[in-house]
Structures are given as C-alpha cells and as structure tokens.
Amino acid sequence: MSALEKALNHSKNLGIDECEIVIVKKKIITVRITDSEITEIKQNFDENFGIRLIHKNKIVSIQTTNQQNIEKEIDDAFQISSGLKPREFWSGLPYKLTPKQLEGVFDEKLEKISGGKVMDIAQNMINSANNNKINTITGSLNIVSEQYEIANSNGLDLKDKATYISGIINAESEYGTIPVSGIGHASCRTLSNFSAEQIGEDAKIMSVESINPQKIDSGRYSIIFEPYSVGELLAFVIASNFNFKTFVEKKSCFSNNFEEKIAIDEFNLIDDPHIPEGIGTKSFDDEGIETKKNDLIKNGIFKNTFSNLFDSYKEGKQSTGNASRIGSPMGRSSEPIPVATPHNLKVSSGNTSQEEMIKNTKHGLLIGRLWYTYAVNPIKGDFSCTARSEIRIIEDGQIINSGRSVRIIHNLPSLLKNISEIGNNQKNIIQWASLPSITPSIKVENITVNSI
C-alpha cells in the first residue's frame, strides 16, 4: 500500500473529517564554482511526505520522510488535535480537478541529464566569464526534477512532473582602483532554452564595465532598473502588498486603495501561472486548486490580491489558487501547511528598448543589481536597498562612467507613480531564496540616492 493510501485509509478509519497528503520526490543536482573552477558537484534524492488533518475544524499537520511510520504519526497528531482551537471559518478541502496540460514545464533531457553534461554546462558558464581583467569567478548551477502528488479525502488526486534549471555567475575584478563585480543569471524549465554562455558573458561584461567606478554624488536621479534589480524589488518589496492576508490586516501600503489608481496607466503587474518556462508555472496550486492568471495591477489600477484556502475562508472568500509549499532551490516541498505566494510575477513589456531609455535620460543611473532590499515601513511602503553591481552614470543620454555603490531609501507608492518608461526586454528572474518573476527594465524618476 502506498503512503498516500495509508494516510487516507487510516484517517478515514479514525473518523477524521478531512485528510490531505502531499508527496514530493525530488532529484537535485548542484554544482559549486569557487576560485574560477568547479569545486563540488553533488546529487540528492529526496522523498518527503506532508499531511494535514482537519477534524471538527481543528487543523494539525505532520511532515516526515518515514513512509512506514505514517499511521503512527497520524495517531499522535490526532490525539494532539483535541487540545487545539477550532477554526470555525474552515469550509473544506477541494474536490476533484482535471488540470490543464501546460507547455514548457517538464523536460526529459533535464530529468535524465548525465553528470558529464552537467559539468560541461558549468564549465561553459566559467569559460564565457573568463577575461584577463577578471580575477575570480564564483557561482552555482542547480538542476531539479521532481514528482509532486497531492490527494485528499474528498477524492482529489493530482500528479505533476516538473524540471528546473538555474545558473548564476559572479565575476570579480581587482583590476582597477577598487574591487568590482558583475552577475550573470538565467533560469528556465527546459535545457534547450538555457544558455550557459550568456550567463558568463553577462557577468564578464558587467564586471569589466564596472572597473574604476566614479563616486556618485548624493541627490535625485532618474534610475533605470534592469530586470534583475526589478526582480529584487518585486520579490522583497512589492509582492507582499498584494497578499490577501496582508491586505485585509491593513498591513499593505495599498490596503485603502483597492480599485484605485496606484501606478501609471502603462504599468501592469500580473501573476501568470501558465507562462511557458516560468519557474513558478503550474496548472494547479499546492492545495489542488486550478491556477488562473490574476491581474494585480491593471492599467495602473489595483485590481486583485492572491490567497490560499485558509486565509480566504477566514474572510468568507474563495482561494485564488495561490497556495504554495515552496521548495529549495526550486520547485515544491512537502511542507504540510501552505502559504500564499504569487506563481510568476510578470511586469508587462513596454515598447522602449533599454538603449532608448538611456538616450532619453538627462541625469540618471543604470542599475543592474540590488542587495539588502527590505521594507523599512511596510504599511507606508518605505523600503531600502543598496545598488551594488553594474551601476552606470548617465548624463545627457550617454553613459559617461561606471559608478560606486549607493544606498536608495524610497517609497513604493511614489515609485509606481513615477515610472516614466517600461522596457521591451523581459527576462526570467529568480532571486536567491525568493519568488520567480518575469520583468523588463523600468525607468523611474525622482529617486534620491545616498553615496556610500
């Protein structure tokens, strides 16, 4: 008898109202790059189980790797549940679903990739970053293949196969007056759409062009945020404001602005769970609810939030299909209690190339990478970040020099209303330990920066 059958049958025999079990089988290949060479390659196989029990509206959870012990763990959890507070608003786990078939989410070549091929990809990342002005190359390559299954006592039984590949290179140079670095990154779901060479090339160019940076005077600038830095803002500043739980608790800086204009007309922010090659693309969420495209900001107007079952039921609403059991380094996990997250945060492309943005900038900065990005006052939308890599100083439509690091302390509502141009260079982005996004470059006016 499978673990799934064990959990469902045993919970039924105990008279438990509802049982949900998730099973995640995962193969993870990780390559570490240090001092310009491959220093480690490892492969892990994991099988994990997550169980959620609901009885008399009391919710208890279990997570285990031991299939043989599942029945005993359910017994122990059921006993514990008697002392828990009932969640009277709970309205039940979902029922059967026939999921859509999506393209660009599984690649047999990645699932069956050989160790030799993995080494070749990592070495190509290194080779393309090499340059006589680059001193050290570091980075990593992660390839994940997984099988996810979710079933519950209401007859839901869904299976999903997925593959992921993500690589990052950091190229450091001590050639000039101070050390500088550049980053190259790519992520997708199929091997044919992954370019190891482009990762290294992007890191090399960013680093070499950053040599001998000039100090940037504190003041107000037009800033062109490149896709990787926009992804940082989406993941650590913007996304949480559209979480339904945050919104209803009045902890979003837009809690009082539903159906109101919060950005320029041309700005559209979408949670798109069906986009090919998206790291968060899936046909059903991690509770078994069908996923749907969700316009969070449409033509500058705040239109929707995202939620899971628990948070929606609490307010008498329905889930938007955004329950997530976030896995590392990518994909899903067996975490028994899901949280609400967007699947793929997508900023719609504009009509302007990044080159045109630069030509249209009188006094500004081009920023390729942000670090230490966090909300300072989430309710007001204040945030802080450090521009660290690929900073270019722009005067009268031309890049005149590379720039040193600066600190940006700004406000999200102000940022969205001061976007002046949106690029046509959309790119898949996934920040370290964070949310996937698809975004172009964005130019924002009147941002105060502080020299470091």
C-alpha positions as CSV (number, residue, x, y, z in Angstrom):
1,M,0.0,0.0,0.0
2,S,1.3,3.4,-0.9
3,A,1.9,6.2,1.6
4,L,-1.0,8.1,0.1
5,E,-3.4,5.2,0.5
6,K,-2.1,4.6,4.0
7,A,-2.7,8.1,5.1
8,L,-6.2,8.4,3.6
9,N,-7.4,5.0,4.7
10,H,-6.1,5.3,8.2
11,S,-7.5,8.8,8.7
12,K,-10.9,7.5,7.4
13,N,-10.8,4.6,9.9
14,L,-10.1,7.0,12.7
15,G,-13.2,9.0,11.7
16,I,-11.1,12.2,10.8
17,D,-13.2,14.6,8.8
18,E,-10.6,15.5,6.3
19,C,-7.1,14.4,5.4
20,E,-4.7,15.9,2.8
21,I,-1.3,14.3,1.9
22,V,1.4,15.6,-0.4
23,I,4.3,13.5,-1.6
24,V,7.4,15.1,-3.2
25,K,10.1,13.0,-4.9
26,K,13.0,15.2,-5.9
27,K,16.4,14.9,-7.6
28,I,18.7,17.9,-7.1
29,I,22.0,18.3,-8.8
30,T,24.1,21.2,-7.5
31,V,27.4,22.4,-8.9
32,R,29.5,24.9,-6.8
33,I,32.0,27.2,-8.5
34,T,34.8,28.7,-6.4
35,D,38.0,30.4,-7.4
36,S,37.2,30.1,-11.1
37,E,36.8,26.3,-11.1
38,I,34.2,23.6,-10.2
39,T,34.8,22.6,-6.6
40,E,31.8,20.4,-5.9
41,I,29.1,18.5,-7.6
42,K,26.5,16.7,-5.6
43,Q,23.3,14.9,-6.3
44,N,20.5,14.3,-3.8
45,F,17.4,12.2,-4.0
46,D,14.6,13.0,-1.5
47,E,11.2,11.7,-0.8
48,N,9.1,13.6,1.7
49,F,5.5,13.5,2.9
50,G,3.3,16.2,4.3
51,I,-0.1,15.5,5.9
52,R,-2.8,18.0,7.1
53,L,-5.6,16.7,9.2
54,I,-8.8,18.6,9.8
55,H,-11.3,17.4,12.4
56,K,-14.1,19.4,13.9
57,N,-12.4,22.4,12.3
58,K,-9.2,21.8,14.2
59,I,-6.1,21.7,12.0
60,V,-3.0,19.7,12.7
61,S,0.0,18.9,10.4
62,I,2.7,16.3,10.0
63,Q,5.9,16.2,7.9
64,T,8.0,13.1,7.6
65,T,10.4,11.1,5.4
66,N,9.4,7.8,7.0
67,Q,6.7,6.1,5.0
68,Q,6.5,3.2,7.4
69,N,5.6,5.4,10.3
70,I,2.8,7.4,8.7
71,E,-0.1,5.6,10.5
72,K,1.5,6.1,14.0
73,E,2.3,9.8,13.2
74,I,-1.4,10.3,12.2
75,D,-2.5,8.7,15.5
76,D,-0.2,11.0,17.5
77,A,-1.3,14.1,15.6
78,F,-5.0,13.2,16.0
79,Q,-4.5,13.0,19.8
80,I,-2.8,16.4,19.8
81,S,-5.6,18.0,17.8
82,S,-8.1,17.6,20.7
83,G,-6.4,20.4,22.5
84,L,-6.4,22.8,19.6
85,K,-8.7,25.8,19.0
86,P,-11.3,25.1,16.2
87,R,-11.2,27.3,13.1
88,E,-14.9,27.8,12.7
89,F,-14.5,29.5,9.4
90,W,-12.9,26.5,7.7
91,S,-15.0,25.4,4.7
92,G,-13.3,22.2,3.5
93,L,-10.5,20.9,1.2
94,P,-11.1,21.0,-2.6
95,Y,-12.6,18.2,-4.7
96,K,-11.7,16.5,-7.9
97,L,-10.0,18.6,-10.6
98,T,-8.9,17.9,-14.2
99,P,-5.8,20.1,-14.6
100,K,-4.8,21.7,-17.9
101,Q,-1.7,20.5,-19.8
102,L,0.9,23.2,-19.9
103,E,3.9,23.6,-22.2
104,G,7.5,24.4,-21.1
105,V,7.3,22.8,-17.6
106,F,9.0,19.4,-18.0
107,D,12.0,18.3,-20.0
108,E,13.0,14.6,-20.1
109,K,16.6,15.7,-21.0
110,L,16.9,17.6,-17.7
111,E,15.3,14.7,-15.8
112,K,17.9,12.2,-17.3
113,I,20.8,14.6,-17.6
114,S,24.3,12.9,-17.0
115,G,26.9,14.1,-14.7
116,G,29.2,14.8,-17.6
117,K,26.7,17.1,-19.3
118,V,26.1,19.0,-16.0
119,M,29.9,19.5,-15.7
120,D,30.0,20.8,-19.3
121,I,27.3,23.3,-18.6
122,A,29.0,24.6,-15.5
123,Q,32.4,24.8,-17.3
124,N,30.8,26.8,-20.1
125,M,29.5,29.2,-17.6
126,I,33.0,29.7,-16.3
127,N,34.7,29.8,-19.7
128,S,32.4,32.5,-21.0
129,A,33.1,34.7,-17.9
130,N,36.9,34.4,-18.3
131,N,38.8,37.6,-19.1
132,N,42.3,39.0,-18.3
133,K,40.6,41.6,-16.1
134,I,38.6,39.0,-14.1
135,N,40.3,37.7,-11.0
136,T,37.8,35.3,-9.5
137,I,34.7,33.6,-10.8
138,T,32.2,32.1,-8.3
139,G,28.7,30.7,-8.8
140,S,26.4,27.7,-8.9
141,L,24.3,25.6,-11.2
142,N,21.1,23.9,-9.9
143,I,19.1,21.3,-11.8
144,V,15.9,19.9,-10.2
145,S,13.5,17.3,-11.4
146,E,10.5,16.4,-9.2
147,Q,7.3,14.5,-9.0
148,Y,4.6,16.1,-6.9
149,E,1.4,14.3,-5.8
150,I,-1.5,15.7,-3.7
151,A,-4.6,13.7,-2.6
152,N,-7.3,14.3,-0.1
153,S,-10.3,12.5,1.5
154,N,-12.6,14.5,-0.8
155,G,-11.4,12.5,-3.8
156,L,-8.8,14.9,-5.1
157,D,-5.8,13.1,-6.6
158,L,-3.3,15.1,-8.7
159,K,0.2,14.4,-10.1
160,D,2.7,16.8,-11.6
161,K,6.2,16.3,-13.1
162,A,8.4,19.3,-13.3
163,T,12.0,20.2,-14.2
164,Y,14.0,23.4,-13.4
165,I,17.5,24.7,-14.2
166,S,19.1,27.8,-12.8
167,G,22.6,29.1,-13.0
168,I,24.4,32.2,-11.6
169,I,27.9,33.5,-12.1
170,N,29.6,36.3,-10.1
171,A,32.7,37.7,-11.8
172,E,35.0,39.7,-9.6
173,S,37.7,42.1,-10.7
174,E,40.5,43.8,-8.8
175,Y,42.0,45.3,-11.9
176,G,41.1,48.9,-11.1
177,T,41.1,51.3,-8.2
178,I,38.6,49.2,-6.1
179,P,37.2,45.7,-6.4
180,V,34.1,45.4,-8.6
181,S,31.9,42.5,-9.6
182,G,29.3,41.5,-12.2
183,I,26.5,39.0,-12.2
184,G,25.0,36.8,-14.8
185,H,21.9,34.7,-14.3
186,A,19.4,32.6,-16.1
187,S,16.6,30.2,-15.2
188,C,14.0,28.2,-17.1
189,R,12.4,24.8,-17.2
190,T,13.9,23.1,-20.3
191,L,17.5,22.6,-21.4
192,S,17.1,23.9,-24.9
193,N,16.2,27.4,-23.6
194,F,19.1,27.6,-21.1
195,S,22.3,29.5,-22.2
196,A,25.3,28.8,-20.0
197,E,27.4,31.0,-22.3
198,Q,25.1,34.0,-21.9
199,I,25.3,33.8,-18.1
200,G,29.1,34.0,-18.1
201,E,29.1,36.7,-20.8
202,D,26.7,38.9,-18.8
203,A,28.8,38.6,-15.7
204,K,32.0,39.4,-17.5
205,I,30.6,42.4,-19.3
206,M,29.0,43.8,-16.1
207,S,32.3,43.4,-14.1
208,V,34.7,44.7,-16.8
209,E,32.5,47.7,-17.5
210,S,32.4,48.5,-13.8
211,I,36.1,48.9,-13.4
212,N,37.3,52.2,-12.0
213,P,33.9,53.4,-10.8
214,Q,33.4,57.0,-10.0
215,K,31.8,58.2,-6.8
216,I,28.2,59.2,-7.2
217,D,27.1,62.4,-5.6
218,S,24.0,62.2,-3.3
219,G,20.9,63.6,-4.9
220,R,17.9,63.0,-7.1
221,Y,18.3,60.8,-10.3
222,S,16.3,59.1,-13.0
223,I,17.1,55.4,-12.4
224,I,16.8,52.6,-15.0
225,F,16.4,49.4,-13.1
226,E,17.5,46.4,-15.2
227,P,15.4,43.2,-15.0
228,Y,17.5,41.6,-12.2
229,S,17.1,44.6,-9.9
230,V,13.4,44.9,-10.8
231,G,13.0,41.2,-9.7
232,E,14.6,42.1,-6.4
233,L,12.0,44.8,-5.8
234,L,9.2,42.5,-6.9
235,A,10.3,39.8,-4.5
236,F,11.2,41.8,-1.4
237,V,9.1,45.0,-1.6
238,I,6.2,44.7,-4.0
239,A,4.7,41.2,-3.8
240,S,3.7,41.1,-0.1
241,N,1.4,44.1,-0.6
242,F,-0.9,42.0,-2.8
243,N,-1.1,39.1,-0.4
244,F,-4.8,38.9,0.7
245,K,-3.9,38.3,4.3
246,T,-1.6,41.3,4.4
247,F,-4.3,43.4,2.6
248,V,-7.2,42.6,5.0
249,E,-5.0,43.1,8.1
250,K,-4.3,46.6,6.8
251,K,-0.5,45.9,6.6
252,S,-0.3,46.6,2.9
253,C,0.6,50.1,1.8
254,F,-2.3,49.7,-0.6
255,S,-4.9,48.4,1.9
256,N,-7.0,51.5,1.4
257,N,-6.6,51.7,-2.4
258,F,-8.5,48.8,-3.8
259,E,-9.9,49.6,-7.3
260,E,-7.9,52.8,-7.2
261,K,-5.1,54.1,-9.3
262,I,-1.7,53.2,-7.7
263,A,0.6,53.3,-10.7
264,I,0.9,54.9,-14.2
265,D,-1.6,53.8,-16.9
266,E,1.0,51.7,-18.7
267,F,2.0,49.6,-15.7
268,N,0.5,46.1,-15.5
269,L,1.5,43.5,-12.8
270,I,0.2,40.0,-13.4
271,D,0.5,36.7,-11.6
272,D,0.8,34.4,-14.6
273,P,1.0,30.7,-13.6
274,H,0.8,29.4,-17.2
275,I,3.6,31.2,-18.9
276,P,6.0,28.7,-20.7
277,E,9.4,28.3,-19.0
278,G,8.3,30.2,-15.9
279,I,9.9,28.9,-12.7
280,G,6.5,29.1,-10.9
281,T,4.4,27.8,-13.8
282,K,1.9,25.1,-12.7
283,S,-1.7,24.1,-13.7
284,F,-2.8,23.6,-10.1
285,D,-1.6,25.1,-6.8
286,D,-0.3,23.2,-3.9
287,E,-3.7,22.6,-2.4
288,G,-5.2,21.3,-5.7
289,I,-7.0,24.4,-6.8
290,E,-6.8,25.3,-10.5
291,T,-4.4,28.2,-11.2
292,K,-5.5,31.2,-13.1
293,K,-4.0,34.4,-14.5
294,N,-4.5,37.2,-12.0
295,D,-4.2,40.9,-12.8
296,L,-2.9,42.5,-9.6
297,I,-2.4,45.9,-11.2
298,K,-4.2,46.6,-14.5
299,N,-3.6,49.8,-16.4
300,G,-2.3,51.3,-13.1
301,I,-5.3,50.3,-11.0
302,F,-5.2,47.9,-8.0
303,K,-7.5,45.0,-9.2
304,N,-6.8,41.8,-7.2
305,T,-4.9,40.1,-4.4
306,F,-3.7,36.5,-4.1
307,S,-4.6,33.9,-1.4
308,N,-4.8,30.3,-0.3
309,L,-7.7,28.4,1.3
310,F,-7.1,29.2,4.9
311,D,-6.7,33.0,4.5
312,S,-9.6,33.2,2.1
313,Y,-12.0,31.2,4.3
314,K,-11.2,33.3,7.2
315,E,-12.7,36.3,5.4
316,G,-15.6,34.3,3.8
317,K,-13.9,34.4,0.4
318,Q,-12.6,31.8,-2.2
319,S,-9.0,30.9,-2.8
320,T,-7.3,32.4,-5.9
321,G,-5.3,29.3,-6.3
322,N,-2.1,30.6,-4.8
323,A,-1.3,28.1,-2.1
324,S,2.5,27.3,-2.2
325,R,4.7,24.8,-0.5
326,I,8.0,26.4,-1.5
327,G,10.9,24.0,-2.2
328,S,14.6,24.6,-2.3
329,P,16.4,25.5,-4.5
330,M,13.3,25.5,-6.8
331,G,10.0,23.7,-7.1
332,R,7.7,22.3,-4.4
333,S,8.1,20.9,-0.9
334,S,6.1,18.6,1.4
335,E,5.5,21.5,3.9
336,P,2.1,20.4,5.3
337,I,0.8,24.0,5.8
338,P,1.0,26.0,2.6
339,V,1.4,29.8,2.4
340,A,0.0,32.2,-0.2
341,T,2.5,33.4,-2.8
342,P,2.3,34.5,-6.5
343,H,3.5,31.9,-9.0
344,N,5.2,34.1,-11.6
345,L,5.0,37.9,-11.0
346,K,5.1,39.4,-14.5
347,V,5.5,43.0,-15.4
348,S,4.1,43.5,-18.9
349,S,6.6,44.7,-21.6
350,G,6.7,48.2,-22.8
351,N,7.7,49.5,-26.2
352,T,11.1,51.1,-25.3
353,S,14.5,49.4,-25.6
354,Q,17.0,49.9,-22.8
355,E,19.2,51.8,-25.3
356,E,16.4,54.3,-25.9
357,M,15.8,54.7,-22.2
358,I,19.4,55.7,-21.8
359,K,19.2,58.2,-24.7
360,N,16.1,59.7,-23.1
361,T,17.9,60.2,-19.7
362,K,19.4,63.6,-18.9
363,H,20.7,62.9,-15.4
364,G,20.5,59.3,-14.2
365,L,21.8,55.9,-13.2
366,L,21.5,52.5,-14.7
367,I,21.4,49.8,-12.0
368,G,21.9,46.1,-12.7
369,R,21.7,44.6,-9.3
370,L,20.3,45.4,-5.9
371,W,21.3,43.9,-2.5
372,Y,19.9,44.2,1.0
373,T,16.4,45.1,-0.2
374,Y,13.8,45.2,2.6
375,A,10.8,47.1,3.7
376,V,11.6,49.8,6.3
377,N,7.9,50.7,7.0
378,P,5.7,48.2,5.1
379,I,2.4,50.0,5.9
380,K,3.6,53.2,4.3
381,G,5.6,51.4,1.6
382,D,9.0,52.7,2.6
383,F,11.9,50.5,1.6
384,S,15.7,50.5,1.5
385,C,18.2,48.8,-0.9
386,T,21.8,49.1,-2.0
387,A,22.8,49.3,-5.6
388,R,25.9,47.2,-5.8
389,S,26.8,46.0,-9.3
390,E,26.6,47.4,-12.8
391,I,25.9,51.0,-11.9
392,R,26.3,53.4,-14.8
393,I,26.3,57.1,-14.6
394,I,24.2,58.7,-17.4
395,E,24.4,62.3,-18.5
396,D,22.6,63.8,-21.4
397,G,21.7,60.5,-22.9
398,Q,25.1,58.8,-22.6
399,I,26.8,56.5,-20.2
400,I,29.9,58.5,-19.0
401,N,31.3,56.2,-16.4
402,S,30.7,53.3,-14.0
403,G,29.5,54.3,-10.5
404,R,30.3,53.2,-7.0
405,S,27.7,51.7,-4.7
406,V,24.8,53.9,-3.4
407,R,22.0,53.5,-0.9
408,I,18.4,54.0,-2.0
409,I,15.7,54.8,0.5
410,H,12.4,55.2,-1.3
411,N,8.7,54.7,-1.2
412,L,6.8,52.1,-3.2
413,P,3.6,54.2,-4.0
414,S,5.8,57.0,-5.1
415,L,7.9,54.7,-7.3
416,L,4.9,53.2,-9.1
417,K,3.5,56.7,-9.9
418,N,6.9,58.0,-11.2
419,I,7.6,55.2,-13.7
420,S,8.5,57.0,-17.0
421,E,9.4,54.2,-19.3
422,I,9.0,50.4,-19.4
423,G,11.4,48.3,-21.4
424,N,10.8,45.6,-24.1
425,N,13.5,43.3,-22.6
426,Q,11.5,40.9,-20.5
427,K,13.6,38.2,-18.7
428,N,13.0,35.3,-16.3
429,I,14.4,36.2,-12.9
430,I,14.6,34.2,-9.6
431,Q,16.2,35.9,-6.6
432,W,18.1,33.9,-4.1
433,A,15.6,32.0,-1.8
434,S,12.8,34.0,-3.2
435,L,10.0,34.4,-5.8
436,P,10.3,34.0,-9.5
437,S,9.4,36.9,-11.8
438,I,9.4,37.9,-15.5
439,T,10.2,41.5,-16.0
440,P,11.7,44.1,-18.3
441,S,13.8,47.1,-17.3
442,I,11.9,50.0,-15.7
443,K,12.8,53.7,-15.6
444,V,11.7,55.7,-12.5
445,E,12.1,59.4,-12.0
446,N,13.0,61.5,-8.9
447,I,14.7,58.9,-6.8
448,T,17.0,60.1,-4.1
449,V,20.3,58.2,-3.7
450,N,23.0,58.5,-1.0
451,S,26.7,58.0,-1.6
452,I,28.3,55.2,0.4
